[in-house]
Amino acid sequence: MAKYRDFEIEMTVVPDAAGQYEAAFELRRAGDGERAGKAGDADRGRYQFPPVGSYMTPDDAREQTAAWAHKWIDANFGK
């Protein structure tokens, strides 16, 4: 699991039908696991994302998915 700012990034890398790799990711705001949100996962600091691309190697998938996660965090929670 990777960390960026106050988020933990968990990635799942799997082969796709074309023999390349794709990665889905989940973000969790560090320390918010016990927050009392009732409306949904976002209220508890948890965000899930579908695969964001197809890559030649698992390392490429992890690297690019981490970049997507960082961009999403920066865009939604400021730098």
N, C-alpha and C positions, 0 to 999 in steps of 0.2 A: 504494500500500500504506500502510495506517495503522499506527500504533504505539500500544500501550497497555501501560504498565508495562514488563515485559521480554518482551513478545510483539509479533510483527508480525501484522497482520490483512490477509489478502488476500480481497477480495470479488469475486464474479462476479454481475453484475446482468443478467438476461435478461427479455424480455417473456414473459408467460404466455398461456394460451389465451383468457383473458378480456380481454386488452388492457391488463392492468396489469403490474406488474413484481415479480419475486421475486429474492432474492439469497441465494446460498449463500456460506459463508465457510470459510476455513481459517486456523487459528492456528499460528504457529511461534514457539517460544521462541527469542528472539534469542541467537545464539551457540551454539546446541545442534546445529547442523547436522552437526558432526563427532563427536557423542557416539556411543559404540559400543553402541547398543541393538540387540538381535537379535530380541526378541519381537514387535515391532510398531512402528507409527508413533508411538504415545504414548511409547514408551521413548526416542524420538529428539526429543521435544518438538514433535511435529506432530499436530494435531487437525483433522479435517474435519467439517463440519456441512452437512446438507441445507438447502434453502431454508426460512426460518423465517416466511414470511408473504407476503402479496400487497399491493402498495402502488401508489398512483396515479401516482407519478412515480419515475424512477430515483434522484433525490436523496432522496426519502422512503425508498426501499428501502435506500440506503446508510446513511442516518442511523439507521434502526431496526435494521438488521443490526449496525451498530457498537455500538449500545446492548445488543443481545443478547450480543455477543462480550464486552463489558465485564462484564456481569452474570455470564457463565459463568466468566470469569477470576477475578473477585472471589469467587464461590461456591466455586471449586475450589482457589484458591491464596491465599485470604485477602486482606484489604485492606492 
